[in-house]
Amino acid sequence: MEQPKELVVAELRHCPPPSIDAVADALLQLAVRDSAISQDEATELLNWDLITIAEYLALRLQQDGLLSSEEVHDILLTHASDLCH
């Protein structure tokens, strides 16, 4: 069952924060559902590490207007110690 964007973002902001794989999965589902990326792009992402996937998707969703800069900031800040880019 697909969750509205607001519920997904709320889960990503939850304390304790979800694991990076849960974040990447949630962002990937949002991106595919809202056509921010194609199925081919989603398949290509599977070759990347989870941290890079989460970072890329958060920024891509922001670029496409599907996430606000505050939402992206909150999502990425939650895993700032994991991010290396």
C-alpha positions as CSV (number, residue, x, y, z in Angstrom):
1,M,0.0,0.0,0.0
2,E,1.4,3.4,-1.0
3,Q,1.7,5.9,1.8
4,P,1.2,9.7,1.2
5,K,4.4,11.7,1.0
6,E,3.7,13.3,4.4
7,L,3.6,10.0,6.2
8,V,6.8,8.8,4.6
9,V,8.6,12.1,5.5
10,A,7.2,11.8,9.0
11,E,8.6,8.3,9.3
12,L,12.0,9.5,8.1
13,R,12.1,12.2,10.7
14,H,11.1,9.7,13.5
15,C,13.3,9.3,16.5
16,P,15.1,7.0,16.7
17,P,15.8,7.5,13.0
18,P,15.2,4.7,10.6
19,S,18.2,2.8,9.1
20,I,19.8,4.2,6.0
21,D,18.4,1.3,3.9
22,A,14.8,2.2,5.1
23,V,15.5,5.8,4.1
24,A,16.8,4.9,0.7
25,D,13.9,2.5,0.2
26,A,11.3,5.1,1.2
27,L,12.8,7.8,-1.1
28,L,13.1,5.4,-4.0
29,Q,9.4,4.5,-3.6
30,L,8.5,8.2,-3.6
31,A,10.7,8.9,-6.6
32,V,9.3,6.1,-8.7
33,R,5.6,6.7,-7.6
34,D,5.8,10.4,-8.4
35,S,7.8,9.8,-11.6
36,A,10.9,11.7,-10.4
37,I,13.0,8.9,-11.8
38,S,12.2,6.2,-14.4
39,Q,12.3,2.5,-13.8
40,D,15.6,2.3,-15.7
41,E,17.1,5.0,-13.4
42,A,15.8,3.1,-10.3
43,T,17.4,-0.1,-11.6
44,E,20.7,1.8,-12.1
45,L,20.6,3.0,-8.5
46,L,20.8,-0.5,-7.3
47,N,24.5,-0.5,-8.2
48,W,25.1,2.4,-5.8
49,D,25.7,2.3,-2.1
50,L,22.7,3.1,0.2
51,I,24.1,6.4,1.4
52,T,24.6,7.7,-2.1
53,I,21.2,6.5,-3.1
54,A,19.5,8.3,-0.2
55,E,21.4,11.5,-0.8
56,Y,20.8,11.5,-4.5
57,L,17.1,10.8,-4.2
58,A,16.5,13.4,-1.6
59,L,18.2,16.0,-3.7
60,R,16.4,14.8,-6.9
61,L,13.0,14.9,-5.1
62,Q,13.8,18.4,-4.0
63,Q,14.8,19.5,-7.5
64,D,11.5,18.2,-8.8
65,G,9.5,20.0,-6.1
66,L,8.4,16.8,-4.3
67,L,10.4,17.5,-1.1
68,S,11.0,20.9,0.4
69,S,14.5,22.0,1.3
70,E,13.6,21.6,5.0
71,E,12.5,18.0,4.5
72,V,15.7,17.2,2.6
73,H,17.7,18.9,5.3
74,D,16.0,16.9,8.0
75,I,16.3,13.6,6.2
76,L,20.0,14.1,5.4
77,L,20.8,15.6,8.8
78,T,19.4,12.4,10.4
79,H,22.1,10.4,8.7
80,A,24.8,13.1,8.5
81,S,27.4,10.8,10.2
82,D,26.7,8.2,7.4
83,L,27.0,10.7,4.5
84,C,30.4,11.1,2.9
85,H,29.5,13.4,0.0
